[in-house]
Amino acid sequence: MPIGHFLDNAEISKDASGAILVTDSKEIPISIDDLYHSYFLFARDGKPLKEDGPVHLYYQDGSNKDNPIKHITAIKIK
């Protein structure tokens, strides 16, 4: 699911400089542009991602197709 729709609904500030992906073990900085051009994966085969979820992030360009950012529990906008 494209993340841009979520960000548009959240009405983030035009002055936002970036975001932090919060996982179960670390915080990962990401630009707003990269975030807008990414996808969330919530489920596989119709089932929630329980082992390494609740959410995975994939870049639109496919550069992390084999190694998505996993265990995302929150996004903080800076």
SULMO-V812262 format. One record per pair of residues at least 24 apart in sequence whose ideal C-beta (glycine too) atoms are under 10 Angstrom apart, sorted by sequence separation. I is the first residue (numbers start at 1). GAP is how many residues later the second one is. If there is no record, write none. Layout:
i:I gap:GAP
i:I gap:GAP
This chain:
i:12 gap:24
i:35 gap:24
i:36 gap:24
i:37 gap:24
i:7 gap:25
i:34 gap:25
i:34 gap:26
i:38 gap:26
i:30 gap:27
i:34 gap:27
i:41 gap:27
i:7 gap:28
i:8 gap:28
i:24 gap:28
i:40 gap:28
i:6 gap:29
i:7 gap:29
i:23 gap:29
i:28 gap:29
i:30 gap:29
i:39 gap:29
i:41 gap:29
i:6 gap:30
i:24 gap:30
i:38 gap:30
i:3 gap:31
i:4 gap:31
i:5 gap:31
i:7 gap:31
i:38 gap:31
i:41 gap:31
i:3 gap:32
i:4 gap:32
i:23 gap:32
i:40 gap:32
i:3 gap:33
i:4 gap:33
i:2 gap:34
i:3 gap:34
i:4 gap:34
i:6 gap:34
i:21 gap:34
i:23 gap:34
i:2 gap:35
i:3 gap:35
i:4 gap:35
i:5 gap:35
i:40 gap:35
i:2 gap:36
i:3 gap:36
i:21 gap:36
i:2 gap:37
i:3 gap:37
i:1 gap:38
i:2 gap:38
i:1 gap:39
i:30 gap:39
i:1 gap:40
i:35 gap:40
i:1 gap:41
i:28 gap:41
i:1 gap:42
i:35 gap:42
i:26 gap:43
i:28 gap:44
i:25 gap:45
i:26 gap:45
i:30 gap:45
i:32 gap:45
i:23 gap:46
i:24 gap:46
i:25 gap:46
i:32 gap:46
i:23 gap:47
i:24 gap:47
i:27 gap:47
i:29 gap:47
i:21 gap:48
i:23 gap:48
i:24 gap:48
i:30 gap:48
i:22 gap:49
i:23 gap:49
i:24 gap:49
i:27 gap:49
i:29 gap:49
i:21 gap:50
i:22 gap:50
i:23 gap:50
i:21 gap:51
i:22 gap:51
i:23 gap:51
i:3 gap:52
i:21 gap:52
i:22 gap:52
i:21 gap:53
i:22 gap:53
i:1 gap:54
i:3 gap:54
i:20 gap:54
i:21 gap:54
i:22 gap:54
i:3 gap:55
i:20 gap:55
i:21 gap:55
i:4 gap:56
i:19 gap:56
i:20 gap:56
i:3 gap:57
i:19 gap:57
i:20 gap:57
i:2 gap:58
i:18 gap:58
i:19 gap:58
i:20 gap:58
i:18 gap:59
i:19 gap:59
i:17 gap:60
i:18 gap:60
i:16 gap:61
i:17 gap:61
i:16 gap:62
i:12 gap:63
i:15 gap:63
i:13 gap:64
i:10 gap:65
i:12 gap:65
i:13 gap:65
i:10 gap:67
i:7 gap:68
i:6 gap:69
i:7 gap:70
i:3 gap:72
